[in-house]
Amino acid sequence: MSTPTRTPPRLLRVRRITDLTPHMRRITLAGDALAGFPTGTEGWHIKLMLPQAHQTEPVLPTLGPDGPIWPPADQRPITRTYTVAAYDPVAGELDVEFVMHGDNGPASSWALHAQPGTAIGVAGPAAPALFQPQADWFLLIGDPSALPLIKAVLGQLPASAQGTVLIEVPDTTEIQPLPAPSGMPVRWLSREGRPAGESRQLLAAVQALDWPATPSVTLAGENSQVVAIRDWLIQSRAVPRRMLYAVPYWKDQQTEEAYHQERHRIMDELEALAEEEAA
């Protein structure tokens, strides 16, 4: 895990709101506290700290010698894990992209009602390696929640890169421009409104690919899909763990609180696989 020098959570404010698709909203954050945010961290994880229902601004934890010191439970911010979409140190702007689903969830609700000046806390960033640059072929797989990650990887690959990008969206209205090297065709798969947790379109598309023996794979999105694709890649394609970034971001029909423990179990499984390979 790459982690910059530890800094306290930053209190930022909305500067700009841009709707990319009917259900994808980019919110640009700014503020004096953004100074020193590390560059080159597009695609990395951040923790968003949201106010509780009775608050207009979040009460952020302070940084103690042994980690964060949280406020009392009735003041503690609601936390959600998101991705750095873009950071511009010259403009002093941090972009975060939200999959919008109304008031169904604290982060989506915050993004729905946010206006210029609305406050939010940001902690991080940190991330494992997003891809393996020494590979000869790159496979990027995800859903709308993974688009900031996929954009970040595409932005770091050379123009000569070879590979494939597979993205599943709820319907065709969620397709958006996605610049990619000419040797990396982008294929959009539409669920046509069917539940994400039941879909196996991405898995079938991966299974149908004709690809080199040792690609770099970047995989993120809905839990059941990530786990199914990860297991097939390891068991049927023998993709080494060191060549695989596989992170479940969310689980269909579950809140982040309910999903927290399961997500950590899955990440622990991946770490164990990596240790077995290195032994």
C-alpha positions as CSV (number, residue, x, y, z in Angstrom):
1,M,0.0,0.0,0.0
2,S,1.4,3.4,-1.0
3,T,0.7,6.0,1.6
4,P,2.0,9.6,1.5
5,T,3.1,11.3,4.7
6,R,0.2,11.2,7.2
7,T,-1.8,14.4,7.4
8,P,-5.0,15.2,9.2
9,P,-8.3,15.0,7.3
10,R,-8.9,18.1,5.2
11,L,-12.1,20.2,5.4
12,L,-12.9,21.2,1.8
13,R,-15.8,22.8,0.0
14,V,-17.6,22.3,-3.2
15,R,-16.4,24.6,-6.0
16,R,-18.1,23.2,-9.0
17,I,-20.6,20.5,-10.0
18,T,-20.6,18.8,-13.4
19,D,-23.1,16.1,-14.5
20,L,-21.2,13.6,-16.8
21,T,-24.2,11.3,-17.4
22,P,-27.7,11.0,-16.0
23,H,-26.3,9.1,-13.0
24,M,-22.6,10.2,-12.8
25,R,-21.8,13.5,-11.1
26,R,-18.3,15.1,-10.8
27,I,-17.9,17.3,-7.8
28,T,-14.9,19.6,-7.7
29,L,-13.6,20.4,-4.2
30,A,-11.3,23.2,-3.1
31,G,-10.0,24.9,0.0
32,D,-6.8,26.0,1.8
33,A,-6.6,22.6,3.4
34,L,-6.0,21.0,0.0
35,A,-2.5,22.5,-0.1
36,G,0.1,19.7,-0.1
37,F,-2.3,17.0,-1.4
38,P,0.0,14.5,-3.2
39,T,0.1,14.7,-7.0
40,G,-0.1,11.7,-9.3
41,T,-2.7,10.0,-7.1
42,E,-5.5,9.7,-9.6
43,G,-7.2,6.4,-9.1
44,W,-6.1,6.2,-5.4
45,H,-8.6,5.7,-2.5
46,I,-9.8,8.6,-0.3
47,K,-12.1,8.6,2.6
48,L,-15.0,11.1,2.4
49,M,-16.2,12.4,5.7
50,L,-19.9,13.5,5.6
51,P,-21.9,15.4,8.1
52,Q,-24.6,13.6,10.1
53,A,-28.3,14.5,9.4
54,H,-28.3,17.2,12.1
55,Q,-25.1,18.8,11.0
56,T,-24.3,21.3,8.2
57,E,-20.6,20.5,8.3
58,P,-18.7,17.4,9.4
59,V,-16.7,17.4,12.6
60,L,-13.4,15.8,11.5
61,P,-11.1,13.7,13.6
62,T,-7.8,15.0,14.7
63,L,-4.5,13.2,14.2
64,G,-2.9,11.7,17.3
65,P,0.3,9.8,17.7
66,D,-1.5,6.5,17.3
67,G,-3.9,7.4,14.6
68,P,-7.1,9.5,14.3
69,I,-8.9,10.7,17.4
70,W,-12.6,10.7,16.6
71,P,-15.3,13.0,18.0
72,P,-18.2,11.5,20.1
73,A,-20.6,9.2,18.2
74,D,-23.2,11.9,17.9
75,Q,-20.7,14.1,16.1
76,R,-18.6,11.5,14.3
77,P,-18.7,12.0,10.5
78,I,-20.2,9.3,8.1
79,T,-17.3,7.9,6.1
80,R,-17.3,6.5,2.6
81,T,-14.5,5.2,0.4
82,Y,-14.1,7.0,-3.0
83,T,-11.5,7.5,-5.7
84,V,-9.4,10.5,-6.7
85,A,-10.7,11.3,-10.2
86,A,-8.3,14.2,-10.7
87,Y,-6.1,16.6,-8.7
88,D,-4.9,19.9,-10.1
89,P,-2.4,21.5,-7.7
90,V,-2.2,24.7,-9.8
91,A,-6.0,25.3,-9.7
92,G,-6.2,23.9,-6.2
93,E,-9.0,21.5,-7.2
94,L,-9.8,17.9,-6.3
95,D,-12.4,16.0,-8.4
96,V,-14.5,13.2,-7.0
97,E,-17.1,11.4,-9.2
98,F,-20.3,10.0,-7.6
99,V,-22.6,7.4,-9.0
100,M,-26.0,9.0,-8.3
101,H,-28.9,7.0,-6.8
102,G,-31.0,9.7,-5.2
103,D,-31.2,9.8,-1.4
104,N,-30.5,6.1,-1.1
105,G,-27.2,6.4,0.8
106,P,-25.3,9.2,2.6
107,A,-22.8,9.9,-0.2
108,S,-25.3,9.9,-3.0
109,S,-27.6,12.1,-0.9
110,W,-24.8,14.5,-0.1
111,A,-23.8,14.7,-3.8
112,L,-27.5,15.2,-4.8
113,H,-28.0,18.1,-2.5
114,A,-24.5,19.7,-2.6
115,Q,-24.0,23.2,-3.8
116,P,-21.0,25.5,-4.1
117,G,-19.7,26.1,-0.6
118,T,-21.0,22.8,0.8
119,A,-18.4,21.3,3.2
120,I,-16.9,17.8,3.2
121,G,-13.9,16.1,4.8
122,V,-11.3,14.2,2.9
123,A,-8.7,11.8,4.3
124,G,-6.0,10.1,2.4
125,P,-5.1,9.2,-0.4
126,A,-3.6,5.7,-0.4
127,A,-3.7,2.7,-2.8
128,P,-1.9,-0.5,-3.9
129,A,-0.3,-0.5,-7.4
130,L,-3.1,0.1,-9.9
131,F,-1.4,-1.8,-12.7
132,Q,1.9,-3.4,-13.7
133,P,3.6,-1.1,-16.2
134,Q,6.1,-3.8,-17.3
135,A,3.3,-5.9,-18.8
136,D,2.9,-6.3,-22.6
137,W,-0.9,-6.3,-22.4
138,F,-3.4,-4.6,-20.2
139,L,-7.0,-5.6,-19.2
140,L,-9.2,-3.0,-17.5
141,I,-12.5,-4.2,-16.1
142,G,-15.2,-2.3,-14.2
143,D,-18.5,-0.5,-13.8
144,P,-19.4,3.2,-13.3
145,S,-17.9,3.1,-9.8
146,A,-14.6,2.1,-11.3
147,L,-14.4,4.7,-14.1
148,P,-12.2,7.1,-12.2
149,L,-9.7,4.3,-11.6
150,I,-9.9,3.1,-15.2
151,K,-9.4,6.7,-16.5
152,A,-6.4,7.1,-14.2
153,V,-4.8,3.9,-15.5
154,L,-5.5,4.8,-19.2
155,G,-3.9,8.2,-18.5
156,Q,-0.7,6.6,-17.3
157,L,-0.3,4.1,-20.1
158,P,1.8,4.9,-23.1
159,A,0.1,5.6,-26.5
160,S,1.6,2.3,-27.7
161,A,-0.1,0.2,-25.0
162,Q,-2.0,-2.9,-26.1
163,G,-5.0,-4.4,-24.3
164,T,-8.8,-4.2,-23.8
165,V,-11.2,-2.2,-21.7
166,L,-14.5,-3.8,-20.5
167,I,-17.1,-1.6,-18.7
168,E,-20.6,-2.6,-17.7
169,V,-23.2,0.1,-17.2
170,P,-26.8,0.0,-16.1
171,D,-28.0,1.2,-19.5
172,T,-26.6,3.0,-22.6
173,T,-27.3,6.5,-21.2
174,E,-24.3,6.0,-18.8
175,I,-21.8,5.6,-21.6
176,Q,-19.3,8.5,-21.7
177,P,-16.3,9.5,-23.7
178,L,-13.2,7.5,-22.5
179,P,-9.9,8.3,-24.3
180,A,-7.7,5.2,-24.6
181,P,-4.6,4.2,-26.6
182,S,-5.5,3.1,-30.1
183,G,-4.4,-0.5,-29.3
184,M,-6.9,-0.7,-26.4
185,P,-10.5,-0.9,-27.7
186,V,-13.2,0.1,-25.1
187,R,-16.2,-2.2,-25.0
188,W,-19.3,-1.0,-23.2
189,L,-21.8,-3.7,-21.9
190,S,-25.3,-2.6,-20.9
191,R,-27.3,-4.5,-18.2
192,E,-30.5,-2.8,-19.5
193,G,-31.6,-2.1,-15.9
194,R,-31.0,-5.6,-14.5
195,P,-29.4,-5.9,-11.0
196,A,-25.6,-5.6,-11.0
197,G,-25.2,-8.4,-8.5
198,E,-26.9,-10.9,-10.8
199,S,-25.0,-9.9,-14.0
200,R,-22.3,-12.1,-15.5
201,Q,-21.7,-10.1,-18.7
202,L,-18.3,-8.9,-17.7
203,L,-17.2,-12.4,-16.7
204,A,-18.4,-13.9,-20.0
205,A,-16.6,-11.1,-21.9
206,V,-13.4,-11.8,-20.0
207,Q,-13.7,-15.5,-20.6
208,A,-14.1,-15.0,-24.4
209,L,-11.0,-12.9,-24.7
210,D,-7.9,-14.1,-26.6
211,W,-5.0,-12.7,-24.6
212,P,-1.3,-13.1,-23.7
213,A,-0.3,-15.4,-20.8
214,T,0.7,-12.7,-18.4
215,P,-1.4,-9.5,-18.7
216,S,-1.7,-6.7,-16.1
217,V,-5.3,-6.8,-14.9
218,T,-7.1,-3.8,-13.2
219,L,-10.5,-4.9,-11.9
220,A,-12.9,-3.0,-9.7
221,G,-16.7,-2.6,-9.1
222,E,-19.6,-4.6,-7.7
223,N,-18.5,-7.3,-5.2
224,S,-20.0,-10.5,-6.7
225,Q,-18.7,-9.6,-10.2
226,V,-15.2,-8.7,-8.9
227,V,-14.9,-12.0,-6.9
228,A,-16.2,-14.1,-9.8
229,I,-13.8,-12.6,-12.3
230,R,-10.9,-12.6,-9.9
231,D,-11.4,-16.3,-9.1
232,W,-11.6,-17.2,-12.8
233,L,-8.5,-15.2,-13.6
234,I,-6.5,-16.9,-10.9
235,Q,-7.9,-20.4,-11.2
236,S,-8.5,-20.8,-15.0
237,R,-6.0,-18.3,-16.4
238,A,-3.3,-18.6,-13.7
239,V,-2.8,-14.9,-13.6
240,P,-0.2,-14.2,-10.8
241,R,-1.5,-12.1,-7.9
242,R,1.2,-9.6,-8.5
243,M,-0.3,-8.8,-11.9
244,L,-3.8,-8.4,-10.5
245,Y,-5.4,-5.3,-9.0
246,A,-8.8,-6.6,-7.9
247,V,-10.8,-4.4,-5.5
248,P,-14.6,-4.7,-4.8
249,Y,-16.0,-1.2,-4.3
250,W,-19.6,-1.9,-3.4
251,K,-22.1,-4.7,-3.1
252,D,-25.5,-4.7,-4.7
253,Q,-28.4,-4.2,-2.2
254,Q,-26.0,-3.4,0.7
255,T,-24.8,-0.3,2.4
256,E,-21.1,0.4,2.9
257,E,-21.5,-0.3,6.7
258,A,-23.1,-3.7,6.1
259,Y,-20.5,-4.5,3.4
260,H,-17.4,-3.3,5.4
261,Q,-16.5,-6.6,7.0
262,E,-17.0,-8.7,3.9
263,R,-14.9,-6.3,1.8
264,H,-12.0,-6.6,4.2
265,R,-12.3,-10.4,4.2
266,I,-12.0,-10.3,0.4
267,M,-9.0,-8.0,0.5
268,D,-7.4,-10.3,3.1
269,E,-7.8,-13.2,0.7
270,L,-6.0,-11.3,-2.0
271,E,-3.1,-10.5,0.4
272,A,-2.9,-14.2,1.4
273,L,-2.7,-15.2,-2.3
274,A,0.1,-12.8,-2.9
275,E,2.0,-14.1,0.1
276,E,1.6,-17.7,-1.1
277,E,3.0,-16.7,-4.5
278,A,6.0,-14.9,-2.9
279,A,6.8,-17.8,-0.6
